[in-house]
């Protein structure tokens, strides 16, 4: 059974390599994963921390495995900016 954040990882992986930053609203992310974000994503900055723990943070593992990291978060405006964490053509 695919994980909740696998569609998000796929979306991030298929983002063209020339795109170095990607800003998404929480609503856009919910469309990609076809589910609501958990309440903790809407209220706790830690939910958006860049960590690779599959069990405790499958969401961040998804974007990090796709080569991105969170570099800006605006909880009140409900958007997050990701940047490529690897080299341009890696």
C-alpha positions as CSV (number, residue, x, y, z in Angstrom):
1,X,0.0,0.0,0.0
2,X,1.5,3.3,-1.0
3,X,2.2,5.9,1.7
4,X,0.2,9.1,2.1
5,X,3.1,11.2,0.9
6,X,4.3,9.1,-2.0
7,X,2.3,11.3,-4.5
8,X,4.1,14.3,-3.1
9,X,7.5,12.7,-3.5
10,X,6.6,11.8,-7.0
11,X,5.5,15.4,-7.7
12,X,8.8,16.7,-6.3
13,X,10.9,14.2,-8.2
14,X,9.3,15.1,-11.5
15,X,9.8,18.8,-11.0
16,X,12.3,19.9,-13.7
17,X,15.9,20.1,-12.5
18,X,16.2,23.8,-13.5
19,X,13.5,24.6,-10.9
20,X,15.6,25.4,-7.8
21,X,12.8,26.6,-5.6
22,X,9.2,25.6,-5.4
23,X,6.6,27.5,-3.3
24,X,3.3,25.6,-2.6
25,X,0.3,26.5,-0.6
26,X,-1.0,24.0,1.9
27,X,-4.1,23.6,-0.3
28,X,-1.9,22.7,-3.3
29,X,-0.1,20.0,-1.2
30,X,-3.4,18.6,-0.1
31,X,-4.5,18.3,-3.7
32,X,-1.3,16.5,-4.6
33,X,-1.6,14.0,-1.7
34,X,-5.4,13.8,-2.1
35,X,-5.9,14.2,1.6
36,X,-5.9,16.9,4.3
37,X,-2.7,17.8,6.0
38,X,-2.7,16.8,9.7
39,X,-3.6,19.5,12.2
40,X,0.0,19.5,13.4
41,X,1.1,20.6,9.9
42,X,-1.1,23.7,10.3
43,X,0.1,24.7,13.7
44,X,3.6,23.3,14.5
45,X,6.7,24.4,12.7
46,X,8.5,21.2,13.7
47,X,6.2,19.2,11.4
48,X,8.0,20.9,8.5
49,X,11.5,20.2,9.8
50,X,13.9,18.5,7.4
51,X,14.4,15.0,8.8
52,X,14.6,11.6,7.2
53,X,12.7,9.5,9.8
54,X,10.3,7.3,7.8
55,X,8.3,6.4,10.9
56,X,8.0,9.8,12.6
57,X,8.3,12.1,9.6
58,X,7.3,10.5,6.4
59,X,6.3,13.8,4.9
60,X,9.9,15.3,5.2
61,X,11.4,12.0,4.1
62,X,9.3,12.4,0.9
63,X,10.6,15.9,0.0
64,X,14.1,15.1,1.1
65,X,14.3,11.9,-0.9
66,X,13.2,13.9,-3.9
67,X,16.2,16.3,-3.4
68,X,14.4,19.2,-1.7
69,X,14.4,20.8,1.7
70,X,12.1,23.3,3.4
71,X,13.7,26.7,3.5
72,X,10.8,29.0,4.3
73,X,7.5,28.3,6.1
74,X,4.6,30.7,6.7
75,X,2.1,29.0,8.9
76,X,-0.3,32.0,9.0
77,X,-0.3,32.4,5.2
78,X,-0.3,28.6,4.7
79,X,2.5,28.2,2.3
80,X,6.0,26.6,2.3
81,X,9.0,27.1,0.0
82,X,11.2,24.2,-0.9
83,X,14.7,24.5,-2.4
84,X,16.8,21.9,-4.1
85,X,19.3,20.5,-1.5
86,X,21.6,18.9,-4.1
87,X,23.5,20.2,-7.1
88,X,21.7,21.6,-10.0
89,X,22.1,18.5,-12.2
90,X,22.2,15.8,-9.6
